[in-house]
């Protein structure tokens, strides 16, 4: 599940469509999911839904529209939950503003032992994307619209596996023009 519904106010244009290495950030994320071993890739759109949705379809992803995107990120996850494949054991939650995390990160997360939460770690810091067990789906669905997903992820007693990764792309949040890599 790729989160690409936000208003991108700090970037000034849709983050999903920002070019990185000659390709839109969204295309990089969808490719990382596919090459990393994910099945179906869902992209949640909201603000700029038409343009971002077209880019998602061009990248080979399915699109879920979140009409409540302005009320918080949790609304996007909740909007997409019913569209996950039946019997999905987990979902990879991949924010579009972390387009430098590649397929090798996705493969590492998917290869980890089963846990409620699997997170990539670089230099002792947790990053994105995050793999969430289906056991958490009911708790996620019950979140308030403005309640952050971390309320579920960080709940006491959670089984969390940290997967060390080489590159710092899991930590690189592309929120503003100055966050973009050179070139």
N, C-alpha and C positions, 0 to 999 in steps of 0.2 A: 504494500500500500504506500503510494507516494503522496505525501501531503504537499499540495501546490495550490491551495485555495486562498492564501493570505493576500492582503492588500499591497504588500511590498512597498510600504510608505517610505522606509529608509533608503531603499534602492532607487525609488522614483519611477520604476517601470517593473513589469512582472519579472520576478526572479527566475521563474521557470523558463523564460525566453531569453535571458541574458546569455550572450555568447561566451563560451570558455573553450579556448583551443579551437575556435572555429565552429563549435557546435553549441546548440542551446543546452543550458543546464539540465533541463528536463530530459532531453535525449540521452545525456550522459548517465543520468540516474536510472532511466528505464533500461538502458543497455547494461549497466552494472547489475541490475536485478536479474535480467535474462541470462547474461553470461555467468552470473554467480550461482545459478541453479534454481531460481524462483520459477514457479509455474506461471499462473496468470498474474499480470501486473495491473493493478488498479491505480488510477491517478484521480485524486480528489481535487476538483476545481471549485472555485467560488468567484472571487473577484477576477475580472477578465476571463470569465468562463469560456467564452467563445474562442478566443485566441489560444488560451492554454489548452483547452479541450482539443482543438485542431492539432496542436503540436503533440499532444499525448497520443492521439489516434495515428498521426504520421509516424510516431516512434513505435507503434504496435501495441499500445496499451489500451485497456478499457477505461472508460471515463465514468465517474460518479460525480454528480453535481451536488454541492452543498449550499443550499440557499441560505443557511444560517451561519455562514463562514465568519461573519463579522462578530459573532458572539464568543468566539474562541476556538482554539485548535482542537479541543475535544469534540466539538461538533463535527469536524471533518472525519475523525476516526469513527465516531458513532454513525455517521451517514454511510460510511463504507462497510461497516460490519455485516449488514445483511447481504452484501454483494460478494462476500468471500466465498470461495468454492465450498460446497457442502463437505463436511468432514475435515476441513482444514485443521491440522494439528497445531498450527502457529501462523502468525503473520509477521512479516518483516515490515517495520514502520520506518520509512525512509523520507525524511524531510528534504524537499527539493533544494533547500538552501545549504545542503552538504554534498554538492555534486562532485567533490574531489575524493570521496570514498568510493573505491572501485569494486570491481567484481571479486577481487581477491578477498576483500573484507566480507562480502556477502557469503562467499564460499566458506570462509572460516566460521562465521556465525552459524550457518546451516550445518556444519560438521561438528559443532559443539555437542557435548552430551545434553540430553533433554533437561530443561529447566524452565521455570516460570518466566524468567527474563535472562536473555543473553545479550551482553553489551560488548562492543569493541573498546579496548583500552590502549592508549598510546601515551608513553611517558607518565604512567600512573594516573592519567585522567580518562574518564569515561566519555565516549562520544556517540555518534550516530553513524549508521542506522542501528535499530534495536530489534531483536527478535522476541516476540511475546507469545507465550503459550495460549492455546485456546481456552485453557482453564481460567484465564483472566478476562475473556470476552464479556461474561455477564457483569463483572465489576466495571469494566470500561463502559458498557452500555448504560450503566446506572449513574455514571458521572453527571454532575451538573454541567450545563453548557460552558460556563466559565471556570469550571474546576479543572486544574491541569491533570494531564495523564500521569504525571509523576506521583499524584496522590495514590494511584493504584500500584505503580511500579515500585515505589519506595516504601510500601506498607511493611510494617514489621513482620518478620518471619518469612519473607519472600525468598525463594530459591533463586539466586542470581549467580550466573557464571560470567566471569570477565575473560574475554578472549584478547590476548595481546596481539596487536597488529603493528606492522612495520611503519607505514606512512602516517603522517599527521592529518590526512584528509578527513579522518573521522572527527577531528576537532575543529576543522576550518568551516566556520559558519559564514556564508556569503550573504551578508545582510545589506551592505552599503557598497557603492561603487569602489571605494578604496580597499574593500576586502577581496576584489577580483584579482586573480593571479595575473602577472604580466603576460602580455602576448595575447 
